């Protein structure tokens, strides 16, 4: 299965796509509103960056104990819970007179609850579509992220010119309710993937995933270079106050194009070889930002950079191959948590750097420093990633199974075994 027409012919995929569409609308609109409120009230690049990307730091703590819930909960129930949480946090942000630390508490509370269900959607996607269509389906889901970032940030920037951020929080609450109702009506009520005690299983599987010599390099390449570049994006509001929504939208355009091109038109073998070049592309454009670029030029460079986010597709494709079905929800939950924590730490580092530099124009230099760090980490990770892949390919020899499919024998350290190709 290789075409959009075929994957959209699957009814549950269409429902999941619509749910993701509404969910991301709420995330983008509420994030822009919160970042705007925080900067207007504190004038602090550091607090603004943390408000945009700092929430997952809370999830890092709770993920150790709750991630297994992605496999132990019924998927539809988990998605409805996610919608209820998003609705509640957006509604609470609408309360008048909130101090900046109270807004952070609301943000943190939402991420504590979200830690239990963070891998549900990606794992459910692997159940809904055939294995050979997973990358295209994942890329298509990413399109909803990019598309709604374009629409949400652009529309949000226009709305903020005439209304208060409270209206944006109201929109976020409304679309989150819609996402929950759509999931309840349109998805089958599947049983949990696994049984067990949440805390014990969470800690055990996390440990096995993070110590796997095959899976760990994939996680590091997903998390660190990506997170450092997101630190650059966390500085868009102080870098170009009043035009940050357009820079964020430009990034979404680039990400959308990357997902379409790499997910739909690039063969699997070529996708795999593009991981390192795409990670380099992600960082290089931000080296020009100390020049105080005009908004159109900055937006173009942001779009070029964001094309590099499509490296996540071949990385996730490898993760599917190297995880067993009954741990896949937790594996993707850990992956998603790590990505968001990397983004939060990148935002923390970038915001702190800009705050310490202090001088006019320092935001652009802070962005360039984050880009250099991202390139350095990519260079350091390249050999380990290549060596592990080469080693696992030599060990994991395929034996032909029924109907020409392959069943893969895997080394003991490869967590959960490896699914059929």
matplotlib code that plots the C-alpha trace (Angstrom):
import matplotlib.pyplot as plt

x = [0.0, 1.8, -0.8, -2.8, -6.0, -5.4, -4.6, -7.6, -9.7, -9.3, -12.2, -10.4, -7.4, -9.7, -11.1, -7.6, -6.5, -9.5, -8.9, -5.2, -6.3, -8.5, -5.9, -3.1, -5.3, -5.7, -2.1, -0.9, -3.4, -3.0, 0.8, 0.8, -1.5, 0.5, 3.8, 2.3, 0.8, 4.1, 6.2, 3.9, 3.7, 7.3, 9.4, 11.6, 12.9, 13.7, 10.2, 8.6, 10.7, 9.8, 6.1, 6.3, 8.4, 9.1, 6.0, 7.6, 10.2, 7.4, 6.6, 10.2, 9.7, 6.3, 7.2, 9.4, 6.3, 3.4, 4.5, 3.3, -0.2, 0.0, -0.1, -2.2, -5.1, -7.8, -6.6, -9.9, -10.3, -6.8, -7.5, -10.7, -8.8, -6.2, -9.0, -10.5, -7.1, -6.4, -9.9, -9.4, -6.0, -7.1, -10.2, -8.2, -5.8, -8.8, -9.2, -8.5, -5.7, -3.4, 0.2, 3.0, 3.7, 0.1, 0.1, 3.1, 1.3, -1.6, 0.7, 2.6, -0.6, -1.6, 1.7, 1.6, -1.7, -0.5, 2.5, 0.3, -1.0, 1.8, 2.4, -1.2, -1.8, 1.4, 0.9, -2.7, -1.7, 0.5, -2.6, -4.8, -2.6, -0.6, 3.1, 4.2, 2.0, 3.2, 5.8, 3.3, 0.6, 3.0, 4.0, 0.4, -0.3, 2.7, 1.1, -1.8, 0.8, 2.5, -0.8, -2.3, 0.8, 0.6, -3.0, -3.0, 0.0, -1.0, -4.6, -3.5, -1.1, -4.0, -6.4, -4.0, -3.9, -7.6, -8.5, -6.9, -5.1, -8.1, -10.0, -7.3, -7.6, -11.3, -10.8, -8.3, -10.8, -13.5, -11.5, -10.2, -13.8, -14.4, -11.4, -12.7, -16.2, -14.8, -12.6, -15.5, -17.8, -15.4, -12.8, -13.3, -12.9, -9.8, -8.5, -5.2, -2.1, -0.7, -1.5, 0.6, 1.3, 1.8, 4.8, 6.7, 6.2, 7.0, 10.4, 11.4, 10.6, 12.1, 15.3, 15.4, 14.7, 17.3, 20.0, 19.4, 22.4, 20.1, 17.3, 19.3, 21.2, 17.8, 16.4, 19.5, 19.3, 15.6, 16.0, 19.1, 19.8, 16.1, 15.7, 18.6, 17.1, 13.7, 15.5, 16.1, 12.3, 11.6, 13.2, 11.0, 8.8, 11.7, 13.6, 10.7, 8.0, 4.7, 5.8, 6.7, 3.5, 4.7, 8.1, 6.4, 4.1, 7.1, 8.6, 5.4, 5.5, 9.0, 8.1, 5.0, 7.0, 9.6, 7.0, 5.3, 8.5, 10.4, 7.3, 5.6, 8.3, 11.6, 12.2, 13.0, 16.6, 17.2, 15.2, 17.5, 20.6, 19.1, 19.0, 22.3, 22.0, 18.5, 19.8, 22.5, 20.0, 17.9, 20.6, 22.6, 20.1, 20.1, 23.7, 22.6, 20.3, 22.8, 22.5, 19.1, 17.4, 14.2, 11.2, 10.8, 14.4, 14.2, 10.9, 12.5, 15.5, 13.2, 11.2, 14.4, 15.5, 12.2, 12.5, 15.1, 12.6, 11.6, 14.6, 12.2, 10.4, 13.2, 14.2, 10.6, 10.6, 13.6, 12.0, 8.9, 11.2, 13.1, 10.2, 7.6, 3.9, 3.1, 5.7, 5.3, 3.0, 5.6, 8.4, 6.7, 5.7, 9.3, 10.3, 7.7, 8.6, 12.3, 11.5, 9.5, 12.0, 14.8, 12.7, 12.1, 15.8, 16.7, 14.2, 15.7, 19.2, 18.4, 16.3, 18.9, 21.7, 19.7, 19.0, 22.6, 23.9, 21.5, 22.7, 20.6, 20.7, 21.7, 18.7, 20.1, 23.5, 21.8, 20.0, 23.3, 25.0, 22.1, 22.6, 26.3, 25.6, 23.1, 25.6, 28.2, 25.9, 24.9, 28.5, 29.2, 26.2, 26.9, 29.4, 27.5, 24.3, 26.0, 27.9, 24.8, 22.8, 25.5, 26.0, 22.3, 21.9, 24.7, 23.2, 19.5, 19.6, 16.2, 14.7, 11.9, 8.5, 5.1, 3.9, 7.4, 7.4, 10.5, 10.7, 13.8, 16.0, 17.4, 20.1, 19.0, 19.8, 17.3, 14.3, 11.1, 12.4, 11.9, 8.7, 8.3, 9.5]
y = [0.0, 3.2, 5.8, 8.4, 7.1, 3.6, 4.6, 7.1, 4.2, 2.7, 4.2, 4.1, 5.9, 8.7, 9.0, 9.0, 11.7, 13.9, 13.4, 14.3, 17.4, 18.7, 17.8, 19.6, 22.7, 22.9, 22.4, 25.0, 27.7, 27.3, 27.2, 30.5, 32.1, 30.9, 32.1, 35.4, 35.9, 34.9, 37.3, 40.2, 39.7, 38.9, 40.2, 37.2, 35.1, 32.3, 32.1, 32.4, 29.6, 27.4, 28.1, 27.0, 23.9, 23.3, 21.1, 17.8, 18.2, 17.2, 14.3, 13.1, 12.5, 10.8, 8.7, 6.4, 5.2, 5.7, 5.0, 1.4, 2.7, 3.2, -0.6, -1.3, 1.1, 0.5, 2.8, 4.6, 5.3, 6.7, 9.1, 10.3, 10.9, 12.9, 15.1, 15.7, 16.8, 19.2, 20.7, 21.2, 22.8, 25.2, 26.2, 26.8, 29.1, 31.3, 32.2, 35.9, 37.2, 34.1, 34.7, 33.2, 30.5, 29.5, 29.1, 26.9, 24.7, 24.2, 23.4, 20.9, 19.2, 18.5, 16.9, 14.7, 13.2, 13.0, 10.9, 7.9, 8.0, 9.5, 6.4, 5.5, 7.2, 6.1, 2.5, 2.5, 3.6, 0.6, -1.6, 0.2, 0.2, -2.6, -2.7, -1.7, 1.4, 2.5, 5.2, 6.8, 6.7, 8.2, 10.9, 11.6, 12.0, 14.4, 16.4, 17.2, 18.5, 20.6, 21.7, 22.8, 24.6, 26.6, 27.4, 27.7, 29.9, 32.1, 32.4, 32.9, 35.7, 37.5, 36.9, 38.2, 41.5, 42.1, 39.8, 38.8, 35.4, 34.3, 33.8, 31.4, 29.4, 29.1, 27.9, 25.3, 24.0, 23.7, 21.7, 19.4, 18.5, 17.8, 15.5, 13.4, 13.1, 12.0, 9.4, 8.0, 7.7, 6.7, 4.3, 0.6, -0.2, -2.4, -4.3, -3.3, -4.6, -6.1, -6.8, -6.1, -3.5, -0.1, 1.1, -2.2, -2.7, 1.0, 0.8, -2.6, -1.9, 1.6, 0.1, -2.5, 0.0, 2.5, -0.1, -1.8, -1.3, -1.2, 1.0, 3.5, 5.1, 5.6, 7.4, 9.7, 10.7, 11.4, 13.4, 15.5, 17.3, 17.8, 19.3, 21.7, 23.2, 23.5, 25.7, 28.1, 28.0, 28.7, 32.1, 33.2, 35.5, 37.6, 37.4, 38.8, 40.1, 40.5, 38.2, 35.0, 33.3, 33.7, 32.1, 29.2, 28.8, 28.8, 26.0, 24.1, 24.5, 23.1, 20.2, 19.5, 19.4, 17.1, 14.6, 14.6, 14.2, 11.7, 9.8, 9.5, 9.6, 8.5, 4.7, 3.0, 2.3, 6.0, 7.2, 5.4, 7.0, 10.5, 10.5, 12.3, 14.7, 15.7, 16.3, 18.6, 20.5, 21.0, 23.1, 24.9, 27.6, 29.0, 29.9, 33.0, 34.4, 36.6, 38.9, 40.2, 39.0, 40.5, 38.4, 37.0, 35.8, 34.4, 32.6, 31.1, 29.7, 28.4, 26.5, 25.0, 23.9, 22.3, 20.0, 18.2, 17.1, 14.4, 12.4, 11.2, 9.0, 6.5, 6.6, 5.6, 3.0, 1.4, 1.5, -0.4, -3.1, -3.4, -3.6, -6.3, -5.4, -5.7, -3.1, -0.8, 1.6, 2.1, 2.3, 5.1, 6.7, 6.8, 8.0, 10.8, 11.7, 11.9, 14.1, 16.5, 16.5, 17.2, 20.1, 21.4, 21.2, 22.9, 25.7, 25.9, 26.1, 28.6, 30.8, 30.8, 31.6, 34.5, 35.8, 35.7, 37.3, 40.1, 42.6, 43.7, 41.1, 38.4, 36.2, 35.6, 34.6, 32.2, 30.6, 30.1, 28.6, 26.0, 25.2, 24.6, 22.3, 20.4, 19.8, 18.7, 16.2, 14.8, 14.4, 12.6, 10.2, 9.3, 6.5, 4.8, 4.8, 3.4, 0.8, -0.5, -0.6, -2.5, -4.9, -5.6, -6.1, -8.7, -10.5, -10.3, -12.6, -13.2, -16.6, -16.9, -17.5, -18.2, -16.2, -14.7, -12.7, -12.6, -13.6, -12.0, -13.6, -11.0, -10.8, -11.0, -7.4, -6.2, -5.3, -7.2, -9.0, -7.7, -7.7, -9.4, -7.3]
z = [0.0, -1.2, -2.0, 0.0, -1.6, -0.3, 3.3, 3.4, 2.3, 5.8, 7.8, 11.2, 9.7, 8.5, 12.0, 13.6, 11.1, 12.0, 15.8, 15.3, 13.3, 16.1, 18.7, 17.0, 16.5, 20.2, 20.9, 18.5, 19.4, 23.1, 22.9, 20.9, 23.4, 26.4, 24.9, 24.1, 27.5, 29.2, 27.2, 27.6, 31.3, 32.1, 29.1, 29.8, 26.8, 29.3, 30.8, 27.3, 26.0, 28.9, 28.6, 24.9, 25.4, 29.1, 29.9, 29.0, 31.7, 34.1, 31.8, 32.1, 35.8, 35.5, 32.4, 34.5, 36.3, 33.9, 30.3, 30.4, 30.5, 26.7, 26.4, 29.5, 28.7, 26.1, 23.2, 22.6, 26.4, 26.5, 23.6, 25.3, 28.5, 26.5, 25.1, 28.5, 29.9, 27.0, 27.4, 31.1, 30.9, 28.1, 30.1, 33.3, 31.4, 30.6, 34.3, 34.9, 37.1, 36.8, 37.7, 35.6, 38.1, 38.3, 34.5, 34.8, 37.4, 35.0, 32.2, 34.4, 35.6, 32.0, 31.2, 34.3, 33.1, 29.5, 30.5, 30.8, 27.2, 25.1, 23.0, 22.3, 19.0, 17.2, 18.5, 17.4, 14.0, 13.6, 14.3, 11.9, 8.7, 7.1, 8.0, 4.5, 4.7, 8.2, 7.1, 4.6, 7.3, 9.9, 7.4, 6.7, 10.4, 10.6, 7.8, 10.2, 12.6, 10.0, 8.4, 11.7, 12.7, 9.5, 9.9, 13.7, 14.0, 11.0, 12.2, 15.8, 14.8, 13.0, 15.9, 18.4, 16.6, 17.4, 20.4, 23.7, 24.1, 26.2, 23.0, 21.7, 24.9, 24.3, 20.8, 22.0, 24.6, 22.0, 19.4, 22.2, 23.1, 19.4, 19.2, 22.2, 20.8, 17.4, 19.0, 21.0, 18.0, 15.3, 16.8, 17.7, 21.4, 21.2, 24.3, 26.0, 24.3, 27.5, 31.2, 34.2, 36.9, 35.5, 37.6, 37.5, 33.8, 33.0, 34.8, 33.4, 29.8, 29.9, 31.3, 28.6, 25.8, 27.1, 27.5, 24.1, 21.8, 18.9, 20.2, 22.2, 19.2, 17.5, 20.5, 20.9, 17.2, 17.6, 20.7, 20.9, 17.6, 17.2, 20.7, 20.2, 17.1, 18.7, 21.2, 18.3, 17.6, 21.2, 20.7, 17.8, 19.9, 21.4, 18.0, 16.0, 18.4, 16.5, 13.6, 15.5, 14.3, 10.7, 11.6, 13.3, 10.3, 8.0, 10.0, 9.7, 5.9, 5.8, 8.1, 6.0, 2.7, 4.3, 5.5, 2.0, 0.0, 2.3, 3.4, 0.0, -2.7, -1.2, -1.2, 2.1, 1.4, 0.4, 3.4, 5.7, 4.2, 4.5, 8.3, 8.8, 5.9, 7.1, 10.7, 9.3, 7.2, 10.4, 12.0, 9.3, 8.4, 12.0, 11.7, 9.8, 12.5, 14.2, 11.1, 12.3, 9.1, 7.6, 8.4, 4.8, 4.8, 8.3, 7.4, 4.3, 6.3, 9.0, 6.3, 4.9, 8.3, 9.2, 6.1, 8.2, 10.8, 8.3, 9.5, 12.2, 9.6, 8.9, 12.6, 13.6, 10.8, 12.4, 15.8, 14.5, 13.2, 16.5, 19.0, 19.7, 19.4, 23.1, 24.0, 21.0, 22.8, 25.5, 23.0, 21.1, 24.4, 25.5, 22.1, 22.2, 25.8, 24.9, 21.9, 24.0, 26.8, 24.3, 23.1, 26.6, 27.5, 24.2, 25.0, 28.5, 27.2, 24.4, 26.6, 29.4, 26.9, 25.4, 28.9, 29.9, 26.8, 27.4, 24.7, 21.8, 19.1, 21.5, 20.6, 17.1, 18.6, 21.0, 18.1, 16.2, 19.3, 19.5, 15.8, 16.3, 19.3, 17.2, 14.4, 16.9, 18.5, 15.1, 14.2, 17.5, 17.1, 13.5, 14.0, 16.8, 14.7, 11.6, 13.6, 15.4, 12.3, 10.4, 13.3, 13.7, 9.9, 10.0, 13.1, 12.2, 9.2, 7.6, 7.0, 4.5, 6.1, 4.7, 1.7, 1.1, 4.3, 6.5, 10.1, 11.8, 14.3, 16.7, 19.3, 22.9, 23.6, 21.0, 23.2, 22.6, 19.6, 16.1, 14.2, 10.9, 8.0]

ax = plt.figure().add_subplot(projection="3d")
ax.plot(x, y, z, "-o")
ax.set_aspect("equal")
plt.show()
